[in-house]
Amino acid sequence: MCDTYRTQYGCNFISAMPTNLYGPYDRFDHEFGLVLPALLRKCHEAAQRGDAVVEVWGSGRAIREFMHVDDLADACLFLLDHFDEPGPINVGTGVEVSIAELATLLRDLICPGMELRFDPSMPDGTPRKLLDSSRLAALGWTASISLSEGIDSTYRWFRENVAS
């Protein structure tokens, strides 16, 4: 649709396709939330109860790419000034992490020492999801918020706004 408007009306419309996002105001839901916010909440609640184990769906081998919403906002502003081409442009970090690595990051921040137990009877989903963001990188944009920094700030926001 953006390309049609671009052609018909001469507008510089851009279609930016982001990778998996997380951050404040996310849907921190065990059943229907995306993996990062759902697992964040699961770790938080396990820590609050004093559990010894956090159960993680799937084998932990699936690979994902995550980007903080503030980096997406920054990329969109960057694209407004530096991109004028038809077709979608991928917006990602280029950094992959397994679900097991993500669970370990969350566990270490929220409930250190707790055991992670993976449940291979639950689905892994797509084995690998990584965007090719090389066009955006070639323009000079890169994400500035590391996964560990983003998780830390998101968990602070969660504690202040959702957990109470």
Chimera marker file (.cmm) of the C-alpha trace (Angstrom):
<marker_set name="trace">
<marker id="1" x="0.000" y="0.000" z="0.000" r="1" g="1" b="0" radius="0.5"/>
<marker id="2" x="2.854" y="2.372" z="0.809" r="1" g="1" b="0" radius="0.5"/>
<marker id="3" x="4.342" y="1.758" z="-2.632" r="1" g="1" b="0" radius="0.5"/>
<marker id="4" x="0.985" y="2.416" z="-4.299" r="1" g="1" b="0" radius="0.5"/>
<marker id="5" x="0.609" y="5.755" z="-2.506" r="1" g="1" b="0" radius="0.5"/>
<marker id="6" x="4.225" y="6.548" z="-3.336" r="1" g="1" b="0" radius="0.5"/>
<marker id="7" x="3.592" y="5.907" z="-7.040" r="1" g="1" b="0" radius="0.5"/>
<marker id="8" x="0.156" y="7.500" z="-7.281" r="1" g="1" b="0" radius="0.5"/>
<marker id="9" x="0.667" y="10.585" z="-5.081" r="1" g="1" b="0" radius="0.5"/>
<marker id="10" x="4.437" y="11.053" z="-5.004" r="1" g="1" b="0" radius="0.5"/>
<marker id="11" x="4.557" y="10.628" z="-1.217" r="1" g="1" b="0" radius="0.5"/>
<marker id="12" x="7.683" y="9.407" z="0.545" r="1" g="1" b="0" radius="0.5"/>
<marker id="13" x="5.859" y="6.667" z="2.422" r="1" g="1" b="0" radius="0.5"/>
<marker id="14" x="8.054" y="4.075" z="4.104" r="1" g="1" b="0" radius="0.5"/>
<marker id="15" x="7.148" y="0.562" z="5.185" r="1" g="1" b="0" radius="0.5"/>
<marker id="16" x="9.439" y="-0.362" z="8.100" r="1" g="1" b="0" radius="0.5"/>
<marker id="17" x="9.223" y="-4.013" z="9.192" r="1" g="1" b="0" radius="0.5"/>
<marker id="18" x="10.505" y="-4.507" z="12.759" r="1" g="1" b="0" radius="0.5"/>
<marker id="19" x="11.797" y="-7.658" z="14.380" r="1" g="1" b="0" radius="0.5"/>
<marker id="20" x="10.409" y="-8.964" z="17.708" r="1" g="1" b="0" radius="0.5"/>
<marker id="21" x="9.873" y="-5.958" z="19.966" r="1" g="1" b="0" radius="0.5"/>
<marker id="22" x="9.777" y="-5.587" z="23.731" r="1" g="1" b="0" radius="0.5"/>
<marker id="23" x="9.733" y="-2.795" z="26.268" r="1" g="1" b="0" radius="0.5"/>
<marker id="24" x="7.376" y="-0.715" z="28.420" r="1" g="1" b="0" radius="0.5"/>
<marker id="25" x="3.636" y="-1.202" z="27.871" r="1" g="1" b="0" radius="0.5"/>
<marker id="26" x="4.204" y="-4.681" z="26.474" r="1" g="1" b="0" radius="0.5"/>
<marker id="27" x="1.717" y="-7.501" z="26.993" r="1" g="1" b="0" radius="0.5"/>
<marker id="28" x="3.252" y="-9.357" z="29.955" r="1" g="1" b="0" radius="0.5"/>
<marker id="29" x="0.933" y="-12.336" z="29.634" r="1" g="1" b="0" radius="0.5"/>
<marker id="30" x="1.861" y="-16.008" z="30.202" r="1" g="1" b="0" radius="0.5"/>
<marker id="31" x="-0.546" y="-17.396" z="27.628" r="1" g="1" b="0" radius="0.5"/>
<marker id="32" x="-0.916" y="-14.743" z="24.950" r="1" g="1" b="0" radius="0.5"/>
<marker id="33" x="2.136" y="-12.494" z="25.332" r="1" g="1" b="0" radius="0.5"/>
<marker id="34" x="5.254" y="-12.828" z="23.221" r="1" g="1" b="0" radius="0.5"/>
<marker id="35" x="8.143" y="-14.856" z="24.583" r="1" g="1" b="0" radius="0.5"/>
<marker id="36" x="10.243" y="-12.122" z="26.223" r="1" g="1" b="0" radius="0.5"/>
<marker id="37" x="7.520" y="-10.278" z="28.176" r="1" g="1" b="0" radius="0.5"/>
<marker id="38" x="5.731" y="-13.533" z="29.061" r="1" g="1" b="0" radius="0.5"/>
<marker id="39" x="8.922" y="-15.121" z="30.371" r="1" g="1" b="0" radius="0.5"/>
<marker id="40" x="9.822" y="-11.923" z="32.249" r="1" g="1" b="0" radius="0.5"/>
<marker id="41" x="6.511" y="-12.098" z="34.113" r="1" g="1" b="0" radius="0.5"/>
<marker id="42" x="6.886" y="-15.826" z="34.703" r="1" g="1" b="0" radius="0.5"/>
<marker id="43" x="10.318" y="-15.275" z="36.299" r="1" g="1" b="0" radius="0.5"/>
<marker id="44" x="9.007" y="-12.380" z="38.398" r="1" g="1" b="0" radius="0.5"/>
<marker id="45" x="6.057" y="-14.370" z="39.727" r="1" g="1" b="0" radius="0.5"/>
<marker id="46" x="8.245" y="-17.417" z="40.444" r="1" g="1" b="0" radius="0.5"/>
<marker id="47" x="10.614" y="-15.184" z="42.429" r="1" g="1" b="0" radius="0.5"/>
<marker id="48" x="7.702" y="-13.641" z="44.345" r="1" g="1" b="0" radius="0.5"/>
<marker id="49" x="6.443" y="-17.101" z="45.312" r="1" g="1" b="0" radius="0.5"/>
<marker id="50" x="9.940" y="-18.329" z="46.181" r="1" g="1" b="0" radius="0.5"/>
<marker id="51" x="9.807" y="-21.156" z="43.646" r="1" g="1" b="0" radius="0.5"/>
<marker id="52" x="12.906" y="-23.230" z="42.971" r="1" g="1" b="0" radius="0.5"/>
<marker id="53" x="12.148" y="-23.723" z="39.262" r="1" g="1" b="0" radius="0.5"/>
<marker id="54" x="10.926" y="-21.641" z="36.324" r="1" g="1" b="0" radius="0.5"/>
<marker id="55" x="9.390" y="-23.666" z="33.528" r="1" g="1" b="0" radius="0.5"/>
<marker id="56" x="10.158" y="-22.510" z="29.987" r="1" g="1" b="0" radius="0.5"/>
<marker id="57" x="8.100" y="-23.694" z="27.012" r="1" g="1" b="0" radius="0.5"/>
<marker id="58" x="9.957" y="-25.615" z="24.335" r="1" g="1" b="0" radius="0.5"/>
<marker id="59" x="13.478" y="-26.965" z="24.094" r="1" g="1" b="0" radius="0.5"/>
<marker id="60" x="15.193" y="-23.568" z="24.358" r="1" g="1" b="0" radius="0.5"/>
<marker id="61" x="16.953" y="-24.106" z="21.022" r="1" g="1" b="0" radius="0.5"/>
<marker id="62" x="14.802" y="-21.760" z="18.927" r="1" g="1" b="0" radius="0.5"/>
<marker id="63" x="16.640" y="-18.609" z="17.844" r="1" g="1" b="0" radius="0.5"/>
<marker id="64" x="15.138" y="-15.114" z="17.970" r="1" g="1" b="0" radius="0.5"/>
<marker id="65" x="16.119" y="-11.498" z="17.431" r="1" g="1" b="0" radius="0.5"/>
<marker id="66" x="14.794" y="-8.908" z="19.896" r="1" g="1" b="0" radius="0.5"/>
<marker id="67" x="14.784" y="-5.123" z="19.743" r="1" g="1" b="0" radius="0.5"/>
<marker id="68" x="13.767" y="-2.580" z="22.356" r="1" g="1" b="0" radius="0.5"/>
<marker id="69" x="10.875" y="-0.333" z="21.275" r="1" g="1" b="0" radius="0.5"/>
<marker id="70" x="13.000" y="2.782" z="21.830" r="1" g="1" b="0" radius="0.5"/>
<marker id="71" x="15.437" y="1.521" z="19.179" r="1" g="1" b="0" radius="0.5"/>
<marker id="72" x="12.521" y="1.039" z="16.780" r="1" g="1" b="0" radius="0.5"/>
<marker id="73" x="11.408" y="4.633" z="17.390" r="1" g="1" b="0" radius="0.5"/>
<marker id="74" x="14.962" y="5.824" z="16.761" r="1" g="1" b="0" radius="0.5"/>
<marker id="75" x="15.186" y="3.757" z="13.552" r="1" g="1" b="0" radius="0.5"/>
<marker id="76" x="11.900" y="5.202" z="12.265" r="1" g="1" b="0" radius="0.5"/>
<marker id="77" x="13.126" y="8.756" z="12.830" r="1" g="1" b="0" radius="0.5"/>
<marker id="78" x="16.407" y="7.870" z="11.128" r="1" g="1" b="0" radius="0.5"/>
<marker id="79" x="14.551" y="6.416" z="8.131" r="1" g="1" b="0" radius="0.5"/>
<marker id="80" x="12.508" y="9.603" z="7.716" r="1" g="1" b="0" radius="0.5"/>
<marker id="81" x="15.747" y="11.509" z="7.105" r="1" g="1" b="0" radius="0.5"/>
<marker id="82" x="17.797" y="8.876" z="5.286" r="1" g="1" b="0" radius="0.5"/>
<marker id="83" x="15.530" y="6.576" z="3.264" r="1" g="1" b="0" radius="0.5"/>
<marker id="84" x="13.457" y="7.230" z="0.156" r="1" g="1" b="0" radius="0.5"/>
<marker id="85" x="12.970" y="3.954" z="-1.707" r="1" g="1" b="0" radius="0.5"/>
<marker id="86" x="9.989" y="1.764" z="-2.507" r="1" g="1" b="0" radius="0.5"/>
<marker id="87" x="9.509" y="-1.573" z="-0.793" r="1" g="1" b="0" radius="0.5"/>
<marker id="88" x="9.728" y="-2.555" z="2.845" r="1" g="1" b="0" radius="0.5"/>
<marker id="89" x="12.878" y="-2.130" z="4.902" r="1" g="1" b="0" radius="0.5"/>
<marker id="90" x="13.684" y="-4.469" z="7.766" r="1" g="1" b="0" radius="0.5"/>
<marker id="91" x="14.466" y="-2.970" z="11.160" r="1" g="1" b="0" radius="0.5"/>
<marker id="92" x="16.407" y="-5.269" z="13.459" r="1" g="1" b="0" radius="0.5"/>
<marker id="93" x="19.490" y="-5.573" z="15.612" r="1" g="1" b="0" radius="0.5"/>
<marker id="94" x="21.198" y="-8.368" z="13.696" r="1" g="1" b="0" radius="0.5"/>
<marker id="95" x="21.822" y="-10.112" z="17.031" r="1" g="1" b="0" radius="0.5"/>
<marker id="96" x="20.452" y="-13.606" z="17.560" r="1" g="1" b="0" radius="0.5"/>
<marker id="97" x="19.811" y="-15.271" z="20.897" r="1" g="1" b="0" radius="0.5"/>
<marker id="98" x="18.437" y="-18.691" z="21.725" r="1" g="1" b="0" radius="0.5"/>
<marker id="99" x="15.401" y="-18.957" z="23.961" r="1" g="1" b="0" radius="0.5"/>
<marker id="100" x="17.669" y="-20.736" z="26.472" r="1" g="1" b="0" radius="0.5"/>
<marker id="101" x="20.068" y="-17.752" z="26.462" r="1" g="1" b="0" radius="0.5"/>
<marker id="102" x="17.135" y="-15.349" z="26.834" r="1" g="1" b="0" radius="0.5"/>
<marker id="103" x="15.724" y="-17.373" z="29.736" r="1" g="1" b="0" radius="0.5"/>
<marker id="104" x="19.149" y="-17.334" z="31.397" r="1" g="1" b="0" radius="0.5"/>
<marker id="105" x="19.418" y="-13.523" z="31.032" r="1" g="1" b="0" radius="0.5"/>
<marker id="106" x="15.955" y="-13.081" z="32.555" r="1" g="1" b="0" radius="0.5"/>
<marker id="107" x="16.629" y="-15.589" z="35.323" r="1" g="1" b="0" radius="0.5"/>
<marker id="108" x="19.949" y="-13.969" z="36.242" r="1" g="1" b="0" radius="0.5"/>
<marker id="109" x="18.301" y="-10.549" z="36.530" r="1" g="1" b="0" radius="0.5"/>
<marker id="110" x="15.018" y="-11.486" z="38.177" r="1" g="1" b="0" radius="0.5"/>
<marker id="111" x="15.508" y="-14.720" z="40.099" r="1" g="1" b="0" radius="0.5"/>
<marker id="112" x="19.230" y="-15.589" z="40.311" r="1" g="1" b="0" radius="0.5"/>
<marker id="113" x="20.014" y="-19.191" z="41.125" r="1" g="1" b="0" radius="0.5"/>
<marker id="114" x="16.573" y="-20.472" z="40.189" r="1" g="1" b="0" radius="0.5"/>
<marker id="115" x="16.600" y="-23.553" z="37.984" r="1" g="1" b="0" radius="0.5"/>
<marker id="116" x="15.328" y="-23.254" z="34.419" r="1" g="1" b="0" radius="0.5"/>
<marker id="117" x="13.367" y="-26.292" z="33.271" r="1" g="1" b="0" radius="0.5"/>
<marker id="118" x="12.602" y="-26.546" z="29.569" r="1" g="1" b="0" radius="0.5"/>
<marker id="119" x="9.427" y="-28.356" z="28.519" r="1" g="1" b="0" radius="0.5"/>
<marker id="120" x="10.033" y="-29.940" z="25.097" r="1" g="1" b="0" radius="0.5"/>
<marker id="121" x="6.395" y="-31.093" z="24.960" r="1" g="1" b="0" radius="0.5"/>
<marker id="122" x="5.472" y="-27.428" z="24.373" r="1" g="1" b="0" radius="0.5"/>
<marker id="123" x="6.098" y="-25.854" z="20.951" r="1" g="1" b="0" radius="0.5"/>
<marker id="124" x="9.356" y="-24.151" z="19.998" r="1" g="1" b="0" radius="0.5"/>
<marker id="125" x="7.759" y="-22.233" z="17.150" r="1" g="1" b="0" radius="0.5"/>
<marker id="126" x="9.822" y="-21.317" z="14.114" r="1" g="1" b="0" radius="0.5"/>
<marker id="127" x="13.397" y="-22.612" z="14.593" r="1" g="1" b="0" radius="0.5"/>
<marker id="128" x="15.024" y="-19.296" z="13.629" r="1" g="1" b="0" radius="0.5"/>
<marker id="129" x="13.728" y="-15.751" z="13.150" r="1" g="1" b="0" radius="0.5"/>
<marker id="130" x="16.321" y="-13.197" z="12.088" r="1" g="1" b="0" radius="0.5"/>
<marker id="131" x="15.677" y="-10.256" z="9.791" r="1" g="1" b="0" radius="0.5"/>
<marker id="132" x="18.169" y="-9.186" z="7.166" r="1" g="1" b="0" radius="0.5"/>
<marker id="133" x="18.638" y="-5.571" z="8.251" r="1" g="1" b="0" radius="0.5"/>
<marker id="134" x="21.707" y="-4.993" z="6.069" r="1" g="1" b="0" radius="0.5"/>
<marker id="135" x="20.001" y="-2.215" z="4.032" r="1" g="1" b="0" radius="0.5"/>
<marker id="136" x="19.358" y="-0.228" z="7.209" r="1" g="1" b="0" radius="0.5"/>
<marker id="137" x="22.874" y="-0.897" z="8.495" r="1" g="1" b="0" radius="0.5"/>
<marker id="138" x="24.319" y="0.270" z="5.160" r="1" g="1" b="0" radius="0.5"/>
<marker id="139" x="22.507" y="3.590" z="5.690" r="1" g="1" b="0" radius="0.5"/>
<marker id="140" x="24.392" y="3.976" z="8.986" r="1" g="1" b="0" radius="0.5"/>
<marker id="141" x="21.826" y="2.970" z="11.624" r="1" g="1" b="0" radius="0.5"/>
<marker id="142" x="22.439" y="0.421" z="14.365" r="1" g="1" b="0" radius="0.5"/>
<marker id="143" x="20.515" y="-0.353" z="17.529" r="1" g="1" b="0" radius="0.5"/>
<marker id="144" x="21.956" y="1.250" z="20.649" r="1" g="1" b="0" radius="0.5"/>
<marker id="145" x="20.206" y="-0.700" z="23.426" r="1" g="1" b="0" radius="0.5"/>
<marker id="146" x="21.737" y="-4.084" z="24.185" r="1" g="1" b="0" radius="0.5"/>
<marker id="147" x="19.441" y="-6.948" z="25.091" r="1" g="1" b="0" radius="0.5"/>
<marker id="148" x="20.657" y="-6.986" z="28.707" r="1" g="1" b="0" radius="0.5"/>
<marker id="149" x="20.195" y="-3.190" z="29.082" r="1" g="1" b="0" radius="0.5"/>
<marker id="150" x="16.767" y="-3.365" z="27.478" r="1" g="1" b="0" radius="0.5"/>
<marker id="151" x="15.645" y="-6.243" z="29.689" r="1" g="1" b="0" radius="0.5"/>
<marker id="152" x="16.884" y="-4.398" z="32.775" r="1" g="1" b="0" radius="0.5"/>
<marker id="153" x="14.970" y="-1.200" z="31.942" r="1" g="1" b="0" radius="0.5"/>
<marker id="154" x="11.874" y="-3.157" z="30.892" r="1" g="1" b="0" radius="0.5"/>
<marker id="155" x="11.893" y="-5.104" z="34.162" r="1" g="1" b="0" radius="0.5"/>
<marker id="156" x="12.207" y="-1.852" z="36.162" r="1" g="1" b="0" radius="0.5"/>
<marker id="157" x="9.192" y="-0.478" z="34.263" r="1" g="1" b="0" radius="0.5"/>
<marker id="158" x="7.276" y="-3.741" z="34.840" r="1" g="1" b="0" radius="0.5"/>
<marker id="159" x="7.920" y="-3.625" z="38.610" r="1" g="1" b="0" radius="0.5"/>
<marker id="160" x="6.834" y="0.016" z="38.842" r="1" g="1" b="0" radius="0.5"/>
<marker id="161" x="3.757" y="-0.232" z="36.604" r="1" g="1" b="0" radius="0.5"/>
<marker id="162" x="2.465" y="-3.784" z="36.302" r="1" g="1" b="0" radius="0.5"/>
<marker id="163" x="3.682" y="-5.933" z="39.172" r="1" g="1" b="0" radius="0.5"/>
<marker id="164" x="2.282" y="-3.753" z="41.971" r="1" g="1" b="0" radius="0.5"/>
<link id1="1" id2="2" r="1" g="1" b="0" radius="0.2"/>
<link id1="2" id2="3" r="1" g="1" b="0" radius="0.2"/>
<link id1="3" id2="4" r="1" g="1" b="0" radius="0.2"/>
<link id1="4" id2="5" r="1" g="1" b="0" radius="0.2"/>
<link id1="5" id2="6" r="1" g="1" b="0" radius="0.2"/>
<link id1="6" id2="7" r="1" g="1" b="0" radius="0.2"/>
<link id1="7" id2="8" r="1" g="1" b="0" radius="0.2"/>
<link id1="8" id2="9" r="1" g="1" b="0" radius="0.2"/>
<link id1="9" id2="10" r="1" g="1" b="0" radius="0.2"/>
<link id1="10" id2="11" r="1" g="1" b="0" radius="0.2"/>
<link id1="11" id2="12" r="1" g="1" b="0" radius="0.2"/>
<link id1="12" id2="13" r="1" g="1" b="0" radius="0.2"/>
<link id1="13" id2="14" r="1" g="1" b="0" radius="0.2"/>
<link id1="14" id2="15" r="1" g="1" b="0" radius="0.2"/>
<link id1="15" id2="16" r="1" g="1" b="0" radius="0.2"/>
<link id1="16" id2="17" r="1" g="1" b="0" radius="0.2"/>
<link id1="17" id2="18" r="1" g="1" b="0" radius="0.2"/>
<link id1="18" id2="19" r="1" g="1" b="0" radius="0.2"/>
<link id1="19" id2="20" r="1" g="1" b="0" radius="0.2"/>
<link id1="20" id2="21" r="1" g="1" b="0" radius="0.2"/>
<link id1="21" id2="22" r="1" g="1" b="0" radius="0.2"/>
<link id1="22" id2="23" r="1" g="1" b="0" radius="0.2"/>
<link id1="23" id2="24" r="1" g="1" b="0" radius="0.2"/>
<link id1="24" id2="25" r="1" g="1" b="0" radius="0.2"/>
<link id1="25" id2="26" r="1" g="1" b="0" radius="0.2"/>
<link id1="26" id2="27" r="1" g="1" b="0" radius="0.2"/>
<link id1="27" id2="28" r="1" g="1" b="0" radius="0.2"/>
<link id1="28" id2="29" r="1" g="1" b="0" radius="0.2"/>
<link id1="29" id2="30" r="1" g="1" b="0" radius="0.2"/>
<link id1="30" id2="31" r="1" g="1" b="0" radius="0.2"/>
<link id1="31" id2="32" r="1" g="1" b="0" radius="0.2"/>
<link id1="32" id2="33" r="1" g="1" b="0" radius="0.2"/>
<link id1="33" id2="34" r="1" g="1" b="0" radius="0.2"/>
<link id1="34" id2="35" r="1" g="1" b="0" radius="0.2"/>
<link id1="35" id2="36" r="1" g="1" b="0" radius="0.2"/>
<link id1="36" id2="37" r="1" g="1" b="0" radius="0.2"/>
<link id1="37" id2="38" r="1" g="1" b="0" radius="0.2"/>
<link id1="38" id2="39" r="1" g="1" b="0" radius="0.2"/>
<link id1="39" id2="40" r="1" g="1" b="0" radius="0.2"/>
<link id1="40" id2="41" r="1" g="1" b="0" radius="0.2"/>
<link id1="41" id2="42" r="1" g="1" b="0" radius="0.2"/>
<link id1="42" id2="43" r="1" g="1" b="0" radius="0.2"/>
<link id1="43" id2="44" r="1" g="1" b="0" radius="0.2"/>
<link id1="44" id2="45" r="1" g="1" b="0" radius="0.2"/>
<link id1="45" id2="46" r="1" g="1" b="0" radius="0.2"/>
<link id1="46" id2="47" r="1" g="1" b="0" radius="0.2"/>
<link id1="47" id2="48" r="1" g="1" b="0" radius="0.2"/>
<link id1="48" id2="49" r="1" g="1" b="0" radius="0.2"/>
<link id1="49" id2="50" r="1" g="1" b="0" radius="0.2"/>
<link id1="50" id2="51" r="1" g="1" b="0" radius="0.2"/>
<link id1="51" id2="52" r="1" g="1" b="0" radius="0.2"/>
<link id1="52" id2="53" r="1" g="1" b="0" radius="0.2"/>
<link id1="53" id2="54" r="1" g="1" b="0" radius="0.2"/>
<link id1="54" id2="55" r="1" g="1" b="0" radius="0.2"/>
<link id1="55" id2="56" r="1" g="1" b="0" radius="0.2"/>
<link id1="56" id2="57" r="1" g="1" b="0" radius="0.2"/>
<link id1="57" id2="58" r="1" g="1" b="0" radius="0.2"/>
<link id1="58" id2="59" r="1" g="1" b="0" radius="0.2"/>
<link id1="59" id2="60" r="1" g="1" b="0" radius="0.2"/>
<link id1="60" id2="61" r="1" g="1" b="0" radius="0.2"/>
<link id1="61" id2="62" r="1" g="1" b="0" radius="0.2"/>
<link id1="62" id2="63" r="1" g="1" b="0" radius="0.2"/>
<link id1="63" id2="64" r="1" g="1" b="0" radius="0.2"/>
<link id1="64" id2="65" r="1" g="1" b="0" radius="0.2"/>
<link id1="65" id2="66" r="1" g="1" b="0" radius="0.2"/>
<link id1="66" id2="67" r="1" g="1" b="0" radius="0.2"/>
<link id1="67" id2="68" r="1" g="1" b="0" radius="0.2"/>
<link id1="68" id2="69" r="1" g="1" b="0" radius="0.2"/>
<link id1="69" id2="70" r="1" g="1" b="0" radius="0.2"/>
<link id1="70" id2="71" r="1" g="1" b="0" radius="0.2"/>
<link id1="71" id2="72" r="1" g="1" b="0" radius="0.2"/>
<link id1="72" id2="73" r="1" g="1" b="0" radius="0.2"/>
<link id1="73" id2="74" r="1" g="1" b="0" radius="0.2"/>
<link id1="74" id2="75" r="1" g="1" b="0" radius="0.2"/>
<link id1="75" id2="76" r="1" g="1" b="0" radius="0.2"/>
<link id1="76" id2="77" r="1" g="1" b="0" radius="0.2"/>
<link id1="77" id2="78" r="1" g="1" b="0" radius="0.2"/>
<link id1="78" id2="79" r="1" g="1" b="0" radius="0.2"/>
<link id1="79" id2="80" r="1" g="1" b="0" radius="0.2"/>
<link id1="80" id2="81" r="1" g="1" b="0" radius="0.2"/>
<link id1="81" id2="82" r="1" g="1" b="0" radius="0.2"/>
<link id1="82" id2="83" r="1" g="1" b="0" radius="0.2"/>
<link id1="83" id2="84" r="1" g="1" b="0" radius="0.2"/>
<link id1="84" id2="85" r="1" g="1" b="0" radius="0.2"/>
<link id1="85" id2="86" r="1" g="1" b="0" radius="0.2"/>
<link id1="86" id2="87" r="1" g="1" b="0" radius="0.2"/>
<link id1="87" id2="88" r="1" g="1" b="0" radius="0.2"/>
<link id1="88" id2="89" r="1" g="1" b="0" radius="0.2"/>
<link id1="89" id2="90" r="1" g="1" b="0" radius="0.2"/>
<link id1="90" id2="91" r="1" g="1" b="0" radius="0.2"/>
<link id1="91" id2="92" r="1" g="1" b="0" radius="0.2"/>
<link id1="92" id2="93" r="1" g="1" b="0" radius="0.2"/>
<link id1="93" id2="94" r="1" g="1" b="0" radius="0.2"/>
<link id1="94" id2="95" r="1" g="1" b="0" radius="0.2"/>
<link id1="95" id2="96" r="1" g="1" b="0" radius="0.2"/>
<link id1="96" id2="97" r="1" g="1" b="0" radius="0.2"/>
<link id1="97" id2="98" r="1" g="1" b="0" radius="0.2"/>
<link id1="98" id2="99" r="1" g="1" b="0" radius="0.2"/>
<link id1="99" id2="100" r="1" g="1" b="0" radius="0.2"/>
<link id1="100" id2="101" r="1" g="1" b="0" radius="0.2"/>
<link id1="101" id2="102" r="1" g="1" b="0" radius="0.2"/>
<link id1="102" id2="103" r="1" g="1" b="0" radius="0.2"/>
<link id1="103" id2="104" r="1" g="1" b="0" radius="0.2"/>
<link id1="104" id2="105" r="1" g="1" b="0" radius="0.2"/>
<link id1="105" id2="106" r="1" g="1" b="0" radius="0.2"/>
<link id1="106" id2="107" r="1" g="1" b="0" radius="0.2"/>
<link id1="107" id2="108" r="1" g="1" b="0" radius="0.2"/>
<link id1="108" id2="109" r="1" g="1" b="0" radius="0.2"/>
<link id1="109" id2="110" r="1" g="1" b="0" radius="0.2"/>
<link id1="110" id2="111" r="1" g="1" b="0" radius="0.2"/>
<link id1="111" id2="112" r="1" g="1" b="0" radius="0.2"/>
<link id1="112" id2="113" r="1" g="1" b="0" radius="0.2"/>
<link id1="113" id2="114" r="1" g="1" b="0" radius="0.2"/>
<link id1="114" id2="115" r="1" g="1" b="0" radius="0.2"/>
<link id1="115" id2="116" r="1" g="1" b="0" radius="0.2"/>
<link id1="116" id2="117" r="1" g="1" b="0" radius="0.2"/>
<link id1="117" id2="118" r="1" g="1" b="0" radius="0.2"/>
<link id1="118" id2="119" r="1" g="1" b="0" radius="0.2"/>
<link id1="119" id2="120" r="1" g="1" b="0" radius="0.2"/>
<link id1="120" id2="121" r="1" g="1" b="0" radius="0.2"/>
<link id1="121" id2="122" r="1" g="1" b="0" radius="0.2"/>
<link id1="122" id2="123" r="1" g="1" b="0" radius="0.2"/>
<link id1="123" id2="124" r="1" g="1" b="0" radius="0.2"/>
<link id1="124" id2="125" r="1" g="1" b="0" radius="0.2"/>
<link id1="125" id2="126" r="1" g="1" b="0" radius="0.2"/>
<link id1="126" id2="127" r="1" g="1" b="0" radius="0.2"/>
<link id1="127" id2="128" r="1" g="1" b="0" radius="0.2"/>
<link id1="128" id2="129" r="1" g="1" b="0" radius="0.2"/>
<link id1="129" id2="130" r="1" g="1" b="0" radius="0.2"/>
<link id1="130" id2="131" r="1" g="1" b="0" radius="0.2"/>
<link id1="131" id2="132" r="1" g="1" b="0" radius="0.2"/>
<link id1="132" id2="133" r="1" g="1" b="0" radius="0.2"/>
<link id1="133" id2="134" r="1" g="1" b="0" radius="0.2"/>
<link id1="134" id2="135" r="1" g="1" b="0" radius="0.2"/>
<link id1="135" id2="136" r="1" g="1" b="0" radius="0.2"/>
<link id1="136" id2="137" r="1" g="1" b="0" radius="0.2"/>
<link id1="137" id2="138" r="1" g="1" b="0" radius="0.2"/>
<link id1="138" id2="139" r="1" g="1" b="0" radius="0.2"/>
<link id1="139" id2="140" r="1" g="1" b="0" radius="0.2"/>
<link id1="140" id2="141" r="1" g="1" b="0" radius="0.2"/>
<link id1="141" id2="142" r="1" g="1" b="0" radius="0.2"/>
<link id1="142" id2="143" r="1" g="1" b="0" radius="0.2"/>
<link id1="143" id2="144" r="1" g="1" b="0" radius="0.2"/>
<link id1="144" id2="145" r="1" g="1" b="0" radius="0.2"/>
<link id1="145" id2="146" r="1" g="1" b="0" radius="0.2"/>
<link id1="146" id2="147" r="1" g="1" b="0" radius="0.2"/>
<link id1="147" id2="148" r="1" g="1" b="0" radius="0.2"/>
<link id1="148" id2="149" r="1" g="1" b="0" radius="0.2"/>
<link id1="149" id2="150" r="1" g="1" b="0" radius="0.2"/>
<link id1="150" id2="151" r="1" g="1" b="0" radius="0.2"/>
<link id1="151" id2="152" r="1" g="1" b="0" radius="0.2"/>
<link id1="152" id2="153" r="1" g="1" b="0" radius="0.2"/>
<link id1="153" id2="154" r="1" g="1" b="0" radius="0.2"/>
<link id1="154" id2="155" r="1" g="1" b="0" radius="0.2"/>
<link id1="155" id2="156" r="1" g="1" b="0" radius="0.2"/>
<link id1="156" id2="157" r="1" g="1" b="0" radius="0.2"/>
<link id1="157" id2="158" r="1" g="1" b="0" radius="0.2"/>
<link id1="158" id2="159" r="1" g="1" b="0" radius="0.2"/>
<link id1="159" id2="160" r="1" g="1" b="0" radius="0.2"/>
<link id1="160" id2="161" r="1" g="1" b="0" radius="0.2"/>
<link id1="161" id2="162" r="1" g="1" b="0" radius="0.2"/>
<link id1="162" id2="163" r="1" g="1" b="0" radius="0.2"/>
<link id1="163" id2="164" r="1" g="1" b="0" radius="0.2"/>
</marker_set>
